[in-house]
Structures are given as structure tokens and as C-alpha cells.
Amino acid sequence: MSLAPAPRVLLLGTRGRFSAAAFADLLRTTPVSAVAVPGRPLPHPQWNLPVSPPDGDADLAGLAQAADVPVLHVDGPEANGYAPLAEVDAELIFIACWPWRLPASVYSSPRLGCLNLHPSLLPAYRGPDPLFWQFHDGVEAGGVTLHQVAEHLDAGPVALQTEFPLRGGLTEQEASQALGALGGQLALEALARVQRNDLSLRPQEEDNASAFGWPSAEDFRFSARRSARRGYNFIRAMAERGQAFEITALDGRCFRTRDAMGYDADAELGDPWRIQHGELWLQCTPGVLRIPAPRVLS
């Protein structure tokens, strides 16, 4: 079977590990017409965290510049902010981590489609911060989905999907890098299928859909009525955000921490909590969670 000519490809992403890891292989191996990044401060504090890109790599704009790929700047969510993209006349758009909903005039214009990489197994965990909510909920079977962009956020038909275990002790940035790299492989596979004219799409199962917005400070609370393992995984994953976690012990006492030291899945303290070796040991259900000795809130 003869391949169609390589399409004009445009990549949209932000700084941080997910975008850089997702597009690193594409930029090294595939003719890319341009990369687009936000040209103004982003709409939520999480997007503006000083997150370092993958070890040994630059951020997305730096990777593009090293590959002599033009970098375009989108000045906000309004349709006119996307005017610089017109010079590319892209036939296929890939997105990984974009802070605004795309106008229909942008996502519907490429001849071969507009495909978004989302770090969850859609239709579960739609929304702008899926990794937070998966760690918050104790999800262990994570993954990444490549789907067509549609009117409703993260609801377009799925092109490709792969699983990735959100193992214990994994930090958010480690997960972002690993999921981004997997997503990049999906993008490469999708590009090859597009050139063979055999990329198929399947609708998402709306009965299994879930969606979440940005977390608030209240969402960083953890109850000892949950397992020590779940608490450790959540706190370790999100510690890099710098937000304090509030933990409620079985006796109602509240403690504040910014990190977790470890856990024993089956241990029994005999008390709701105990200060031991400069750490606070917290009886959970089940297991014991260990955090740096904090001050008691109440």
C-alpha cells in the first residue's frame, strides 16, 4: 500500500513534562510545520507552576527551536488569538496540554482532523486536571487517550488509547513524563495510520463518563478513614504543587503536611496517631501513614 504524502502537522502544547515528552519523538522523527504555545499567562495557578521539563530535554518551545521548527504564540482563548496559526495551513493538529477550549474555527479546519492527548482513560476523568483527580481518588489503572477534538470538552471520539499504572510513590511530574511519552507514541501511530488512510474513531461511552474541574484547597484534605496507601500515594504525587494537605485523624484531630514519608499497609498503632522518631504516625483504615511531625490544627 502506498503512503499518502506527509501532512502539514501543527503541535499545540504548554511548558512542562507532558507536552515536551509527548512531542519529543515527533519533533525528532517527523516533519512538523510549527509548534504553538500560549503567549500570555495561563488561566489557573497550576498551569503556571515552575515545573521543570524532562531530564535532558528542553521544554516544548526549546525542543522545537532545536529542531528548527517555527514556534507560534497564541494570545488567549478568543478566536482572533489563534490568528498566527493561519500561516501554517495545517492539515493535522496534535494537542497535548492546552489551557483553553479551542474555537470550532480552529479544531474543524484541518483536513485530517484535530487530535488531543489526554492523560486518562476517557471517558473517565475529563477536564483540565485529570492527574490530580486520579491520584485523589486512588485510581491505579491510569492511561492516556488520543481523541478527536469536539464541541464538548474531552468528549470527542477516541482514536487510540493505552493504559499506564499509577504505581505507589509516583510523583505527578514522573507520571506526566511517562504518560506524555506514551502519548507521543500514540501520536506517531496515528500519523502513520493517517498516511495509510486507516485511522478509525470510536465514540466514547457517555454512561461511563466523569468530569472534574480545577481542585480547590478543600480537595487537598485526606481522612484517615481511607487507607494509608491511598493517602501516601496522593500526598507524594501532589507534593510538588506546594499546597498543604490537611489530614483528619480517626479521633477528629487535624494535621497539616506538605509531604509523606511512607506507610505500612497493615500496621496497627492502637491509637489514632502517635509522634514517633520525629514523624507523625497516623492510623488509617487500614494501615499507618507516616508524615513529618506537623503542628496540630485542632
The 8 nearest C-alpha neighbors of each residue, nearest first, counted from 0:
[[1, 2, 195, 3, 196, 194, 197, 192],
 [2, 0, 3, 195, 194, 4, 196, 191],
 [1, 3, 195, 194, 4, 0, 196, 5],
 [2, 4, 194, 5, 195, 1, 196, 193],
 [5, 3, 6, 2, 194, 7, 1, 195],
 [4, 6, 3, 7, 194, 30, 2, 8],
 [7, 5, 90, 8, 4, 91, 89, 194],
 [6, 8, 89, 90, 32, 91, 31, 5],
 [9, 7, 91, 31, 32, 89, 92, 6],
 [8, 10, 92, 33, 34, 32, 89, 93],
 [11, 9, 34, 93, 94, 92, 35, 33],
 [12, 10, 94, 35, 34, 36, 93, 95],
 [13, 11, 95, 96, 18, 97, 36, 94],
 [14, 12, 36, 18, 96, 97, 15, 37],
 [13, 15, 58, 59, 18, 12, 16, 19],
 [16, 14, 52, 50, 17, 51, 18, 58],
 [15, 17, 52, 176, 19, 53, 18, 20],
 [16, 18, 179, 175, 176, 20, 19, 15],
 [19, 17, 21, 95, 12, 20, 16, 13],
 [18, 20, 59, 16, 58, 22, 21, 17],
 [19, 21, 179, 180, 23, 17, 22, 18],
 [22, 20, 183, 179, 180, 18, 182, 19],
 [21, 23, 25, 19, 183, 20, 24, 26],
 [22, 24, 20, 26, 25, 19, 21, 27],
 [25, 23, 27, 26, 22, 28, 183, 21],
 [26, 24, 29, 22, 28, 27, 23, 187],
 [25, 27, 23, 24, 28, 29, 22, 31],
 [28, 26, 24, 25, 29, 23, 66, 30],
 [27, 29, 25, 26, 24, 30, 23, 31],
 [28, 30, 25, 26, 31, 27, 24, 187],
 [31, 29, 32, 28, 26, 8, 5, 7],
 [32, 30, 8, 33, 29, 9, 26, 7],
 [31, 33, 8, 7, 9, 30, 68, 87],
 [34, 32, 69, 9, 68, 31, 70, 10],
 [33, 35, 10, 70, 9, 11, 71, 69],
 [34, 36, 71, 11, 72, 70, 10, 12],
 [35, 37, 72, 12, 13, 11, 73, 38],
 [38, 36, 73, 72, 39, 74, 13, 35],
 [37, 39, 72, 74, 73, 36, 40, 75],
 [38, 40, 37, 74, 41, 75, 73, 72],
 [41, 39, 42, 38, 47, 37, 46, 75],
 [40, 42, 43, 46, 39, 47, 98, 37],
 [43, 41, 40, 44, 98, 46, 99, 47],
 [42, 44, 45, 46, 41, 47, 213, 98],
 [45, 43, 47, 46, 48, 42, 41, 40],
 [46, 44, 47, 48, 43, 240, 128, 42],
 [45, 47, 44, 43, 48, 41, 42, 98],
 [48, 46, 44, 45, 41, 49, 43, 40],
 [47, 49, 45, 50, 46, 44, 240, 15],
 [50, 48, 47, 51, 15, 46, 14, 45],
 [51, 49, 48, 15, 52, 16, 14, 172],
 [50, 52, 15, 49, 53, 16, 58, 54],
 [53, 51, 16, 15, 58, 57, 54, 50],
 [54, 52, 56, 16, 55, 176, 51, 20],
 [53, 55, 56, 52, 51, 57, 16, 176],
 [54, 56, 53, 57, 52, 58, 51, 62],
 [57, 55, 53, 54, 52, 58, 62, 19],
 [56, 58, 61, 62, 52, 59, 55, 53],
 [57, 59, 61, 52, 19, 14, 60, 62],
 [58, 60, 19, 62, 61, 14, 63, 18],
 [59, 61, 63, 62, 58, 64, 70, 34],
 [62, 60, 57, 64, 58, 63, 59, 65],
 [63, 61, 59, 65, 60, 64, 57, 58],
 [64, 62, 68, 66, 60, 61, 65, 67],
 [63, 65, 67, 61, 66, 62, 68, 60],
 [64, 66, 62, 63, 67, 61, 68, 60],
 [65, 67, 63, 64, 68, 62, 26, 27],
 [68, 66, 64, 65, 63, 69, 62, 70],
 [67, 69, 63, 66, 33, 64, 70, 32],
 [70, 68, 33, 34, 67, 71, 64, 63],
 [71, 69, 34, 35, 33, 60, 68, 72],
 [72, 70, 35, 34, 36, 83, 69, 73],
 [73, 71, 38, 36, 37, 35, 74, 70],
 [74, 72, 37, 38, 81, 80, 75, 36],
 [73, 75, 80, 38, 39, 72, 37, 81],
 [74, 76, 80, 77, 73, 39, 37, 38],
 [75, 77, 99, 80, 78, 100, 74, 101],
 [78, 76, 80, 79, 75, 81, 102, 74],
 [77, 79, 80, 81, 102, 76, 82, 104],
 [80, 78, 81, 82, 77, 74, 76, 75],
 [79, 81, 74, 75, 77, 78, 73, 82],
 [80, 82, 79, 73, 83, 78, 84, 74],
 [81, 83, 79, 84, 80, 85, 78, 73],
 [84, 82, 85, 81, 86, 71, 73, 72],
 [85, 83, 82, 86, 87, 81, 71, 88],
 [86, 84, 87, 88, 83, 82, 81, 89],
 [85, 87, 84, 88, 83, 82, 89, 33],
 [86, 88, 89, 85, 84, 32, 33, 9],
 [89, 87, 85, 86, 90, 84, 7, 109],
 [90, 88, 7, 87, 91, 8, 109, 9],
 [89, 91, 109, 110, 7, 111, 6, 8],
 [92, 90, 8, 111, 112, 109, 89, 113],
 [93, 91, 113, 9, 8, 10, 114, 112],
 [92, 94, 10, 114, 115, 113, 11, 9],
 [95, 93, 115, 11, 10, 12, 116, 114],
 [96, 94, 116, 12, 18, 115, 97, 11],
 [97, 95, 12, 13, 18, 94, 98, 17],
 [96, 98, 12, 99, 95, 13, 94, 11],
 [99, 97, 96, 41, 42, 100, 46, 127],
 [100, 98, 76, 97, 101, 75, 42, 41],
 [101, 99, 102, 76, 98, 152, 97, 150],
 [100, 102, 99, 103, 106, 105, 76, 78],
 [103, 101, 104, 105, 78, 100, 106, 77],
 [104, 102, 106, 105, 107, 101, 150, 108],
 [103, 105, 102, 107, 106, 108, 78, 101],
 [106, 104, 103, 102, 108, 107, 101, 81],
 [107, 105, 103, 113, 108, 104, 101, 148],
 [108, 106, 103, 105, 104, 109, 112, 113],
 [107, 109, 105, 106, 104, 110, 112, 103],
 [110, 108, 90, 112, 91, 111, 89, 107],
 [109, 111, 90, 112, 108, 91, 89, 107],
 [112, 110, 91, 90, 109, 113, 193, 92],
 [111, 113, 109, 91, 110, 114, 92, 107],
 [112, 114, 92, 106, 148, 147, 91, 93],
 [115, 113, 147, 93, 146, 148, 92, 94],
 [114, 116, 94, 146, 145, 93, 95, 148],
 [117, 115, 145, 95, 144, 94, 182, 146],
 [116, 118, 144, 143, 119, 115, 145, 95],
 [119, 117, 143, 142, 178, 144, 129, 116],
 [120, 118, 143, 142, 121, 141, 117, 124],
 [119, 121, 142, 143, 123, 144, 122, 141],
 [122, 120, 123, 119, 144, 124, 125, 203],
 [121, 123, 208, 203, 120, 207, 125, 209],
 [124, 122, 121, 209, 208, 120, 125, 119],
 [125, 123, 210, 209, 129, 119, 126, 211],
 [124, 126, 210, 153, 123, 209, 211, 129],
 [125, 127, 211, 210, 212, 128, 129, 124],
 [126, 128, 129, 212, 213, 125, 211, 98],
 [129, 127, 130, 131, 126, 213, 212, 132],
 [130, 128, 132, 124, 131, 126, 133, 127],
 [131, 129, 133, 132, 128, 134, 118, 171],
 [130, 132, 134, 129, 133, 128, 135, 237],
 [133, 131, 135, 129, 134, 130, 136, 128],
 [132, 134, 138, 130, 136, 135, 131, 137],
 [135, 133, 137, 233, 136, 131, 132, 138],
 [134, 136, 132, 133, 233, 137, 131, 138],
 [137, 135, 133, 134, 138, 132, 229, 233],
 [138, 136, 134, 229, 135, 133, 139, 233],
 [139, 137, 133, 136, 140, 134, 141, 165],
 [138, 140, 165, 164, 141, 137, 166, 133],
 [141, 139, 164, 138, 165, 163, 162, 142],
 [142, 140, 163, 164, 119, 162, 165, 139],
 [141, 143, 162, 163, 119, 120, 161, 118],
 [142, 144, 118, 119, 117, 161, 120, 160],
 [145, 143, 160, 117, 116, 120, 159, 146],
 [144, 146, 116, 159, 115, 158, 160, 157],
 [147, 145, 157, 158, 114, 115, 156, 155],
 [146, 148, 114, 155, 156, 113, 115, 149],
 [147, 149, 155, 114, 113, 115, 146, 106],
 [150, 148, 155, 151, 147, 154, 152, 153],
 [149, 151, 152, 148, 103, 155, 154, 102],
 [152, 150, 154, 149, 153, 155, 148, 100],
 [151, 153, 154, 150, 126, 149, 125, 100],
 [154, 152, 125, 155, 151, 126, 148, 149],
 [155, 153, 152, 151, 149, 156, 203, 122],
 [156, 154, 149, 147, 148, 146, 153, 157],
 [157, 155, 202, 201, 147, 146, 200, 203],
 [158, 156, 146, 201, 200, 159, 145, 202],
 [157, 159, 200, 146, 145, 199, 156, 201],
 [160, 158, 145, 157, 144, 185, 146, 161],
 [161, 159, 144, 143, 145, 120, 162, 158],
 [160, 162, 142, 143, 144, 163, 159, 120],
 [161, 163, 142, 141, 143, 140, 164, 160],
 [162, 164, 142, 141, 140, 165, 161, 178],
 [165, 163, 140, 166, 141, 139, 162, 142],
 [166, 164, 139, 141, 140, 163, 167, 169],
 [167, 165, 164, 169, 139, 168, 232, 140],
 [166, 168, 232, 169, 165, 228, 231, 139],
 [167, 169, 232, 235, 170, 166, 236, 231],
 [170, 168, 167, 236, 166, 173, 174, 171],
 [171, 169, 236, 173, 172, 235, 174, 168],
 [170, 172, 236, 174, 173, 237, 175, 169],
 [171, 173, 175, 174, 170, 176, 16, 50],
 [174, 172, 170, 176, 175, 171, 177, 169],
 [173, 175, 171, 177, 172, 176, 178, 170],
 [176, 174, 17, 172, 178, 173, 177, 179],
 [175, 177, 16, 179, 173, 17, 174, 178],
 [178, 176, 174, 180, 179, 175, 173, 181],
 [179, 177, 181, 175, 180, 176, 174, 182],
 [178, 180, 21, 17, 20, 182, 176, 181],
 [179, 181, 21, 20, 183, 177, 182, 178],
 [182, 180, 178, 184, 183, 179, 177, 185],
 [181, 183, 179, 185, 180, 184, 21, 178],
 [182, 184, 21, 186, 180, 185, 181, 22],
 [183, 185, 187, 181, 182, 186, 188, 180],
 [186, 184, 182, 188, 183, 187, 189, 159],
 [185, 187, 183, 189, 184, 188, 190, 182],
 [188, 186, 184, 190, 189, 185, 183, 191],
 [189, 187, 185, 191, 186, 190, 184, 192],
 [188, 190, 186, 192, 191, 187, 185, 193],
 [189, 191, 193, 187, 192, 188, 186, 194],
 [192, 190, 188, 194, 189, 193, 187, 195],
 [193, 191, 195, 198, 189, 197, 194, 190],
 [192, 194, 196, 190, 195, 191, 198, 189],
 [193, 195, 3, 191, 192, 2, 196, 190],
 [196, 194, 192, 193, 2, 197, 191, 3],
 [197, 195, 193, 194, 192, 198, 3, 2],
 [196, 198, 192, 195, 199, 193, 194, 191],
 [199, 197, 192, 193, 196, 189, 200, 158],
 [198, 200, 197, 158, 201, 157, 192, 159],
 [201, 199, 158, 157, 156, 202, 198, 146],
 [200, 202, 156, 157, 203, 158, 199, 155],
 [203, 201, 156, 157, 204, 200, 155, 154],
 [202, 204, 156, 205, 122, 201, 157, 154],
 [205, 203, 206, 207, 202, 122, 208, 121],
 [204, 206, 208, 207, 203, 122, 154, 209],
 [205, 207, 204, 208, 209, 122, 203, 123],
 [208, 206, 205, 204, 122, 123, 209, 203],
 [209, 207, 122, 205, 123, 206, 204, 210],
 [208, 210, 123, 124, 125, 122, 207, 211],
 [209, 211, 125, 124, 126, 208, 123, 212],
 [212, 210, 126, 125, 124, 213, 209, 132],
 [213, 211, 126, 127, 214, 128, 210, 125],
 [212, 214, 128, 215, 127, 211, 126, 43],
 [215, 213, 218, 212, 216, 217, 131, 128],
 [214, 216, 217, 218, 213, 219, 212, 220],
 [215, 217, 218, 219, 214, 220, 242, 243],
 [218, 216, 215, 219, 220, 214, 245, 244],
 [217, 219, 216, 220, 215, 214, 135, 221],
 [220, 218, 244, 217, 216, 245, 221, 243],
 [221, 219, 245, 218, 244, 217, 246, 222],
 [220, 222, 246, 245, 247, 219, 223, 230],
 [223, 221, 247, 224, 246, 225, 248, 220],
 [222, 224, 283, 225, 248, 249, 247, 284],
 [225, 223, 284, 222, 283, 226, 249, 248],
 [226, 224, 223, 284, 222, 283, 227, 229],
 [225, 227, 284, 285, 229, 228, 283, 286],
 [228, 226, 288, 286, 230, 283, 287, 229],
 [229, 227, 231, 226, 230, 264, 232, 262],
 [228, 230, 232, 226, 227, 231, 137, 233],
 [231, 229, 227, 233, 228, 232, 234, 226],
 [230, 232, 228, 234, 229, 233, 259, 235],
 [231, 233, 229, 168, 167, 235, 230, 234],
 [234, 232, 134, 236, 230, 231, 235, 135],
 [233, 235, 231, 237, 236, 238, 232, 258],
 [236, 234, 238, 232, 233, 237, 168, 231],
 [237, 235, 170, 171, 233, 234, 169, 238],
 [236, 238, 234, 239, 235, 240, 171, 233],
 [239, 237, 235, 240, 234, 258, 241, 236],
 [240, 238, 241, 237, 236, 171, 170, 235],
 [241, 239, 238, 242, 237, 48, 45, 243],
 [240, 242, 239, 238, 243, 257, 237, 258],
 [243, 241, 240, 244, 257, 238, 219, 216],
 [242, 244, 257, 256, 255, 241, 245, 219],
 [245, 243, 219, 256, 255, 220, 257, 246],
 [244, 246, 255, 220, 254, 221, 219, 243],
 [245, 247, 221, 254, 253, 222, 220, 255],
 [248, 246, 253, 222, 252, 251, 223, 221],
 [249, 247, 223, 251, 252, 250, 271, 253],
 [248, 250, 271, 251, 223, 224, 247, 282],
 [249, 251, 248, 252, 271, 247, 272, 253],
 [252, 250, 248, 249, 247, 253, 297, 271],
 [253, 251, 248, 297, 247, 250, 254, 295],
 [254, 252, 247, 296, 297, 246, 295, 248],
 [253, 255, 295, 246, 296, 245, 293, 294],
 [254, 256, 245, 244, 293, 246, 243, 294],
 [257, 255, 244, 243, 258, 293, 245, 254],
 [256, 258, 243, 244, 238, 242, 241, 255],
 [259, 257, 238, 256, 234, 235, 290, 260],
 [258, 260, 290, 261, 231, 235, 234, 289],
 [259, 261, 290, 289, 258, 291, 262, 231],
 [262, 260, 289, 259, 288, 231, 290, 263],
 [261, 263, 288, 287, 289, 227, 264, 228],
 [264, 262, 287, 286, 266, 265, 288, 227],
 [263, 265, 286, 266, 228, 262, 227, 287],
 [266, 264, 286, 263, 285, 267, 287, 227],
 [265, 267, 286, 263, 287, 264, 268, 285],
 [266, 268, 269, 286, 265, 287, 282, 285],
 [269, 267, 270, 282, 266, 271, 287, 272],
 [268, 270, 267, 271, 282, 272, 266, 273],
 [269, 271, 268, 272, 282, 273, 267, 281],
 [272, 270, 282, 249, 250, 248, 281, 269],
 [273, 271, 281, 270, 280, 282, 279, 248],
 [272, 274, 280, 279, 275, 281, 270, 271],
 [275, 273, 279, 278, 280, 277, 292, 276],
 [274, 276, 278, 277, 273, 279, 280, 292],
 [277, 275, 278, 274, 279, 292, 280, 291],
 [276, 278, 275, 292, 274, 291, 279, 290],
 [279, 277, 292, 291, 275, 276, 274, 290],
 [278, 280, 274, 292, 290, 289, 273, 291],
 [281, 279, 289, 273, 272, 288, 274, 287],
 [280, 282, 272, 288, 287, 283, 271, 279],
 [283, 281, 287, 271, 272, 268, 286, 288],
 [282, 284, 223, 285, 286, 227, 226, 287],
 [285, 283, 226, 224, 225, 286, 223, 227],
 [284, 286, 226, 283, 265, 227, 264, 287],
 [285, 287, 264, 265, 266, 227, 283, 263],
 [286, 288, 282, 263, 281, 227, 283, 262],
 [287, 289, 262, 227, 281, 280, 261, 282],
 [290, 288, 280, 261, 260, 262, 279, 259],
 [289, 291, 259, 260, 279, 278, 292, 258],
 [292, 290, 278, 293, 279, 260, 259, 277],
 [291, 293, 278, 279, 277, 290, 274, 294],
 [294, 292, 291, 255, 256, 254, 295, 279],
 [293, 295, 296, 254, 255, 292, 256, 253],
 [294, 296, 254, 297, 253, 293, 252, 255],
 [295, 297, 253, 254, 294, 255, 252, 245],
 [296, 253, 252, 295, 254, 251, 294, 247]]
